[in-house]
Amino acid sequence: MAAWYEAKEIVTPNPPDLFEKIFVNAPVFRDDETDVIALQAADMFAGMNRASNVAVLNGREPFSLPGATPIRGFFIAPTDEQLSEHAEGIRQRYIESGRSL
């Protein structure tokens, strides 16, 4: 924690109001096993999504927790054509903005 307060005193923030508007409070460290249950739920959800995406990419059924209803349509496997169309759209918007590739 001492480093937080020291940094706040010695650095030249960019933007200048960084500590007044963004980093207002010092960080709070908690035990995610007992104090931050939402973090555990988010970790479980992210892990489940990753496992499901890997399964889908390998041609298997998406992973689901026992007793849970799978979320159909949540896992997206775009085709090469869809990826190409999306990339072309991004390229066109970039060019139209006046930037060079």
C-alpha positions in Angstrom: 0.0 0.0 0.0 2.9 2.3 0.6 3.8 2.2 -3.1 0.3 3.4 -4.0 0.6 6.5 -1.9 4.2 7.1 -3.0 3.3 6.8 -6.6 0.4 9.2 -6.1 2.9 11.8 -4.7 5.8 11.5 -7.1 4.4 10.6 -10.6 3.2 13.1 -13.2 -0.1 11.6 -14.2 -1.4 11.6 -17.7 -4.2 12.8 -17.8 -3.5 15.3 -15.1 -6.7 14.5 -13.2 -6.0 10.7 -13.1 -6.0 10.5 -9.4 -8.9 12.8 -8.9 -11.3 11.2 -11.4 -10.1 7.7 -12.1 -7.9 6.3 -9.3 -9.8 8.1 -6.6 -9.3 5.4 -3.8 -6.4 3.2 -2.9 -6.8 -0.4 -4.0 -8.5 -2.8 -1.6 -7.2 -6.3 -1.3 -9.6 -9.0 -0.3 -9.7 -12.8 0.0 -11.7 -14.0 -3.1 -12.4 -17.2 -1.2 -14.6 -15.6 1.4 -15.0 -11.9 0.7 -15.8 -11.6 -3.0 -18.2 -14.3 -4.0 -19.1 -12.5 -7.2 -15.4 -13.0 -8.3 -15.7 -16.7 -7.7 -18.9 -16.8 -9.9 -17.2 -14.8 -12.6 -14.2 -17.1 -12.6 -16.4 -20.1 -12.8 -18.4 -18.6 -15.7 -15.3 -17.7 -17.6 -13.8 -21.2 -17.1 -17.1 -22.8 -18.2 -17.2 -20.6 -21.3 -13.6 -21.4 -22.2 -14.2 -25.2 -21.8 -17.4 -24.9 -23.9 -15.7 -23.0 -26.6 -12.8 -25.5 -26.8 -15.3 -28.3 -27.0 -17.2 -26.7 -29.8 -14.0 -25.9 -31.7 -13.1 -29.6 -31.4 -16.5 -30.8 -32.7 -17.9 -31.8 -29.3 -21.0 -30.7 -27.3 -20.5 -27.6 -25.2 -19.7 -28.2 -21.6 -22.4 -27.6 -19.0 -22.6 -27.9 -15.3 -24.6 -30.8 -14.0 -28.3 -29.8 -13.7 -27.7 -26.5 -15.5 -29.4 -25.6 -18.8 -26.9 -25.0 -21.6 -27.1 -21.6 -23.1 -27.6 -22.3 -26.8 -26.3 -19.7 -29.2 -23.9 -18.3 -26.7 -20.9 -20.0 -28.4 -20.2 -18.5 -31.8 -18.2 -20.4 -34.4 -18.0 -18.0 -37.4 -17.3 -19.4 -40.8 -14.3 -18.3 -42.9 -16.7 -16.3 -45.1 -18.2 -14.5 -42.1 -14.7 -13.6 -40.8 -13.7 -12.3 -44.2 -16.8 -10.2 -44.6 -16.3 -8.7 -41.1 -12.6 -8.0 -41.8 -13.5 -6.3 -45.1 -16.1 -4.1 -43.3 -13.5 -3.0 -40.8 -11.0 -2.3 -43.6 -13.6 -0.2 -45.5 -14.5 1.8 -42.4 -10.8 2.4 -41.7 -10.2 3.7 -45.3 -13.3 5.9 -45.2 -12.0 7.5 -42.0 -9.1 8.8 -44.0 -6.3 6.7 -42.5 -3.9 4.8 -44.6 -3.3 1.1 -44.3 
